[in-house]
Amino acid sequence: MTKRMYINRRRFLAGSAGAMGAAYFGRLPLEAMAQEQAPANQEWDAGLVRHILPTVSDLRILLKVSFDRALSDAPTLRVGTSAFPGKMSDTAGEYWQFHAGQLQPGRPYTLALQDSAGQSLCEPWPLSTFPSPDANPERVRILFFTCAGGTSGTYEGVGQREDFLPASIRNRLLRRALSFQPDAAVANGDHIYWDLHTWQGENAGQLSEAGRASNFDFSASALGGSNEAAIKAAAGPQIVPIYGCDFRSTPVFFLQDDHDHWENDAVTEDFASYPVQWFQLQLARATQQLYYPEFLPDPRRPAGLPWSSAGDRGDVSESFGTIRYGQLAEVLLYDVRRTMNLAGPNAVFVDRQVERWLTDRTRSTEVRHLVHTPSNPFGWSAGKWGEWYPDILDPESGTLTTAIDKPYWQEGWLRQHDRLAAALSAQTERVPLVVSGDLHAIGTGRFSRSGTLDLESNPVNAVLSGPISTPEFGFPSVIRGIGATPSAHLDLEEMAPPVEDHGFTLIDFLQDRIVLRQFAWDVDREPLDAIDRLEPFYTTELEPVA
């Protein structure tokens, strides 16, 4: 294991070149870093395609695709010898989705996109379906990361933001992750940052600069006219150049979090950003419809869960998904923002029916390994409102405390956390594992107590998957005055204490164990080409207690 020094970026900036401004992280201006040339991409002719993001199950493939120009007639996806017509995702013909069904499990296919005249729109490429639920593969490797969104340029009609890592650097990090050939990838929340309201200063709760520049008509439909143009202008540069076509052969699973609903999770006496406002819910749904795939059906996941089988989406699920890889592994993906409520002791982050599905699958013995992947982190706190935990920053001591009430925080959120933690620990034939998004750090720990719950016999392993694009001001120690800190509600042992670096996590699920590797790049101290040589700074093997 390579040790990394934890950096409190708030203190680091006070005495470094980083104090010169947000456009500097401490080593070089980000603009200059972005000018450096990365190694050439793998030779593949993208043709008219701007981005491809696929997902798969054992029997189906779903693609989200955008093109350099609008197509007036529906293009076609060929999967092997079968053809599937495209469905327009926007109102202009630039964005399309392709649903391919009745496929064979565990099979590699050759995919090709053609226009209505049968002309190729890009070079063909390979993509495989997952093994059938009763197959017994030896291994599967899954990539996990979070917070890849953010803008780093000027976009006509929607304003200017220059705070996040440039798209070229984010793409370079993801290409390094892909070089390890994962079988699937989980992008856990915060794919875009374009918060429509501000939550600090005298104008808390009022439209933000980005909100005013976007000039949304809150009474109109999200897709169509000026609203659709604003969505594309704001969200497109945060997704299309980051992924491009690099993931065309790697199934991806995109979970939404608070910023994907075009808002931070914040609250004042006059206005709470969650439960999500209706118009911003439509923006979140439209962004997903345009850019990244929903979750395909799973016979073990109820089709009637919230935001599943919606009339305008068919049988896919928007907020709750599954990666099922034979009998070897199952990953449960759940967005904690879409159904969160403010019901005090009865409040929940995920709807009760979703919780029932999660606990039922956790108790099941069908698969060797099972992972929870919530968009809100288990284990650590940064003292903010919309967390599972009651911890809040004590302004006098500069540490987290539960001795001070956290305004508007809901006790029921913590009760739900403990019910899920209890279910994970109770299944002693598996390693209890939670891999989270949202918190802008990367690290690993395990907790043996959660409130009054004694989990010592089978502690819950908690992983912060690592951010891709966090700006300097976005790291917890800068914006909140404290880094990712174990909640006082837990007895948490930190095997790899969280570091505020950009990075990702790779997890190999094998028949007898789980191998976890974490990668981090320090923009303050490491050259850009170090990304292309990244190796794990922390590696561990997890085995069940039974």
Disulfide bonds with the S-S distance in Angstrom:
none
